[in-house]
Amino acid sequence: MGKSKDLASGNSAAYVETAGDTMTGALTVDTATSTNLTVDSGVYGGIQFKVAGTNTGYITSYTNGSGPESMYIGGADTVNLHTGTNHVLTGGTTRLQIDISGNVTMPFQPAFYMRNSQDNTRYKGGTVYVNKGNHWNNTTGTFTAPVAGAYQFGAFGQSVSGTNTFYWLVYQNGGARGAWYDNSGGGYKHASLTVILNMAANDTVYIAGSNLNLGGQNGMFGHFLG
């Protein structure tokens, strides 16, 4: 039969003697830098979390002895990856969430969408509908990558009526990376452009061109792929 060990009482001699022992109060496990705290079992090995005696989550691993090993984090209606300084969640922020239906949300994933109506040679000004992380500068018309990775950018628009030349260029750190060009004659011209760029942290992107119609027909977007 297990024995209850009350660590909150300040009894420095408290210890777990046998299987089935329980411990109450705060518990700190200190290990050397190169030493792990190991939870081991024959097939499943893990840590079960409970609130008021009810299972609310787990971290566990599994192997059948012949196949690949798997690790699982779950057991709750919603699983959050959280950053911050307070373990009771009042001082942190959910960066990734998986709900009970399998929906994955990343509320701080860099993304923006704007509609240009103020500059006929560059996508800037106008109305910003999405700017997650505030990495799009609407005054300069420049997106600055917060982290290294692949990013997708796109634009759509219409030229001024009667324009002979209508073109856009995508610039990364001032160098052209993709273009759309039409010199087929007058009338309205419509076009769309999409590129995927590998970017380092603090790289910049903007799209510039000529003869954009400023009636709200032009827009630009971008987001982080990973």
KAZI-V317272 format. One record per residue. N is the residue number from 0. RES is the residue in one small letter. PHI is phi in whole degrees, -180 to 180 (* if undefined). PSI is psi in whole degrees, -180 to 180 (none if undefined). D_FIRST is the distance of its C-alpha to the first C-alpha in whole Angstrom. Layout:
BEGIN
N	RES	PHI	PSI	D_FIRST
N	RES	PHI	PSI	D_FIRST
END
This chain:
BEGIN
0	m	*	133	0
1	g	-75	160	4
2	k	-118	143	7
3	s	-85	131	10
4	k	-112	116	13
5	d	-93	98	16
6	l	-74	-24	19
7	a	-69	-16	22
8	s	-76	-10	22
9	g	85	12	23
10	n	-77	102	21
11	s	-70	-12	22
12	a	-92	1	19
13	a	-65	139	17
14	y	-158	164	15
15	v	-91	126	12
16	e	-96	-48	10
17	t	-139	170	8
18	a	-60	138	8
19	g	96	-9	7
20	d	-64	148	8
21	t	-123	156	11
22	m	-130	135	14
23	t	-116	156	16
24	g	91	177	20
25	a	-70	143	23
26	l	-133	128	22
27	t	-117	131	24
28	v	-112	113	24
29	d	-101	133	27
30	t	-127	160	28
31	a	-66	162	32
32	t	-55	-38	34
33	s	-98	11	34
34	t	-111	134	30
35	n	-96	154	28
36	l	-89	115	25
37	t	-108	132	24
38	v	-112	116	22
39	d	-125	146	22
40	s	-156	175	21
41	g	-69	-42	23
42	v	-125	-57	25
43	y	-101	143	24
44	g	-142	127	23
45	g	-172	-176	23
46	i	-123	126	22
47	q	-102	132	21
48	f	-106	140	23
49	k	-135	148	22
50	v	-123	122	24
51	a	54	37	23
52	g	83	-1	20
53	t	-103	133	23
54	n	-62	127	23
55	t	-127	-3	26
56	g	170	167	27
57	y	-157	158	25
58	i	-126	120	27
59	t	-148	164	26
60	s	-129	163	28
61	y	-149	142	29
62	t	-150	142	30
63	n	-95	7	31
64	g	92	-16	32
65	s	-129	-20	36
66	g	-105	-175	37
67	p	-68	150	37
68	e	-79	149	34
69	s	-130	150	33
70	m	-123	141	32
71	y	-129	138	31
72	i	-127	121	31
73	g	176	-141	31
74	g	84	8	29
75	a	-131	162	31
76	d	-64	-34	34
77	t	-134	133	36
78	v	-113	127	35
79	n	-119	139	37
80	l	-100	122	38
81	h	-125	137	38
82	t	-119	151	40
83	g	151	-171	41
84	t	-113	-2	39
85	n	-125	121	37
86	h	-71	-13	33
87	v	-92	12	33
88	l	78	-4	37
89	t	-76	-17	39
90	g	-118	21	41
91	g	-129	-179	41
92	t	-140	135	42
93	t	-76	119	41
94	r	-98	-28	43
95	l	-146	139	42
96	q	-139	138	41
97	i	-120	121	40
98	d	-95	-180	39
99	i	-65	-21	38
100	s	-91	-2	41
101	g	92	5	41
102	n	-73	130	44
103	v	-109	124	44
104	t	-120	140	46
105	m	-128	83	47
106	p	-65	-14	49
107	f	-113	14	50
108	q	-65	125	51
109	p	-56	128	55
110	a	-164	150	57
111	f	-151	157	61
112	y	-149	129	64
113	m	-135	157	67
114	r	-120	120	70
115	n	-88	129	73
116	s	-144	17	76
117	q	-129	-14	78
118	d	-140	124	79
119	n	-90	5	81
120	t	-125	-4	80
121	r	-156	144	76
122	y	-77	102	73
123	k	-165	166	72
124	g	70	-160	73
125	g	73	-150	72
126	t	-111	131	69
127	v	-103	121	66
128	y	-96	-34	63
129	v	-137	135	60
130	n	-154	68	59
131	k	-68	122	56
132	g	87	-8	55
133	n	58	41	59
134	h	-91	-9	60
135	w	-94	126	63
136	n	-100	107	66
137	n	-73	-21	68
138	t	-73	-44	71
139	t	-94	-15	71
140	g	71	37	70
141	t	-127	135	68
142	f	-102	133	64
143	t	-115	123	62
144	a	-70	126	59
145	p	-77	-29	56
146	v	-141	162	55
147	a	-72	146	56
148	g	156	-170	56
149	a	-95	135	58
150	y	-128	145	59
151	q	-110	135	61
152	f	-131	150	64
153	g	-154	163	67
154	a	-150	154	70
155	f	-139	158	72
156	g	177	180	76
157	q	-136	144	79
158	s	-86	167	82
159	v	-66	142	85
160	s	-62	137	88
161	g	85	6	91
162	t	-74	133	89
163	n	-84	-36	90
164	t	-122	129	87
165	f	-140	117	83
166	y	-148	156	81
167	w	-132	149	77
168	l	-131	137	76
169	v	-96	124	72
170	y	-113	127	72
171	q	-112	118	69
172	n	52	36	69
173	g	89	-7	73
174	g	-105	137	73
175	a	-67	135	74
176	r	-122	-19	71
177	g	-167	153	73
178	a	-150	156	76
179	w	-132	135	77
180	y	-143	137	81
181	d	-146	121	84
182	n	-127	37	88
183	s	-81	-2	89
184	g	127	-166	91
185	g	-78	-168	91
186	g	84	177	89
187	y	-77	141	85
188	k	-119	140	83
189	h	-124	143	79
190	a	-157	161	76
191	s	-138	155	73
192	l	-147	133	71
193	t	-136	135	68
194	v	-138	155	66
195	i	-120	127	63
196	l	-124	139	63
197	n	-83	124	61
198	m	-127	145	61
199	a	-89	162	60
200	a	-58	135	58
201	n	78	3	61
202	d	-63	153	63
203	t	-121	154	66
204	v	-139	138	67
205	y	-147	163	70
206	i	-123	129	72
207	a	-134	159	76
208	g	-169	-141	79
209	s	-148	149	82
210	n	58	38	84
211	l	-71	136	80
212	n	-73	129	81
213	l	-98	23	80
214	g	-86	13	80
215	g	94	11	76
216	q	-85	-3	76
217	n	-114	138	74
218	g	-148	160	70
219	m	-140	146	68
220	f	-142	165	64
221	g	-164	153	62
222	h	-160	159	58
223	f	-83	128	56
224	l	-92	-35	55
225	g	138	none	52
END
